Amino acid sequence: MAQKKAHEVDGWLVKPHAEARIILVYGPDRGLVSERAKRFAASTGLPLDDAFTVVRMDAAGLADDPGRLVDEMRTVPMFADRRLVWVTGAGGDKPLADAVSSIVADPPADALLLIEAGELRKNAALRTAVEAAKAGMALPCYADDARALDGLIEQQLSEAGLGITSEAREVLKAGLGGDRLASRAEIEKLVLYCKGKERIELEDVREAAGDAAGLSLDDVVDAVLAGRPADFDTAFSRLIGAGTQPFLLLSAAMRQFQLLQMMRDRMDRERQPASAVVASARPPVFFARRRLVERALSNWSADACARALDRINSAVLETRQRPDLAVAATRQALLAAAVTGARAGR
């Protein structure tokens, strides 16, 4: 099987196998998926800013014409010995999986295919196609554990020439882990705050939160899940005002709805109460959020979660196509979900 376990991915990316020409990077942590895809792309040695050599495509744009992917992979490179076709935003849609299966059956020697996808079930057509391919490699990306967070903190602080006390590290770690991009942003903010110092102290971590102290992405997402539009609007406005990027909110919401959908599916399939499903969830639900998630499981059906995810995915696409409307598109999508949650809870 052409796949790696989650803890093996970083090691493989240090020296990717030459025979791997169809790379699938997938998982619920979109930030980590994006980061690892960029690392693989950089390892090819191709000029990533050359549109003739590196072709970027969004999976949403391939929905009506998946044959474009096959055509791009079969195109003869003109200015390099090979081309990279880079697809983002992939999911479990069958047309894309069929196109990838066609490429897997006869992979061109002068082209690489790199696909970024969200969470894929074990039997998802796209995942099975790549895993079964001799020229394929599937790389799963899950939320950082404590060891991975320590490595991320160490890497970024080392690059900045900063040390950190053990107490400060533990408090910093407690606020990280949901999304790799969000974690990097928080560490970068702390590094900037401590510029000129040799070591980060506990008080630095607490003070670096500034006006956003007590706020997190979960405040926004929890208000959506609980169906509290007014609370959502307040938390959303404060986070955006504090400089939080809209894509981080969409990523956090997407991750939570994916987890909620999986738990609700299990709840319906095994006929278990919400409390039992939450108690046995993996990764575990933080104890302070368990009652909220239990209520959300009771209010949100699997179909309602799917519709919310579709709305969020559409917002992601809109923010990429119109960056100037990113804040408005994000607010509209999440507010609509909050209203749906409010109606479901009545």
Secondary structure as UniProt FT lines:
FT   HELIX           6..8
FT   HELIX           9..14
FT   TURN            18..19
FT   STRAND          22..26
FT   HELIX           30..43
FT   TURN            44..45
FT   TURN            48..49
FT   TURN            51..53
FT   STRAND          54..58
FT   HELIX           59..62
FT   HELIX           67..74
FT   STRAND          83..90
FT   HELIX           94..105
FT   TURN            109..110
FT   STRAND          111..117
FT   TURN            122..123
FT   HELIX           125..131
FT   TURN            134..135
FT   STRAND          136..140
FT   HELIX           146..159
FT   TURN            160..161
FT   STRAND          163..164
FT   HELIX           166..174
FT   HELIX           180..193
FT   TURN            194..196
FT   STRAND          199..200
FT   HELIX           202..208
FT   HELIX           210..212
FT   TURN            213..214
FT   HELIX           217..225
FT   TURN            226..227
FT   HELIX           229..241
FT   TURN            242..243
FT   HELIX           246..270
FT   HELIX           274..279
FT   HELIX           287..289
FT   HELIX           290..299
FT   HELIX           302..321
FT   HELIX           323..325
FT   HELIX           326..344
//
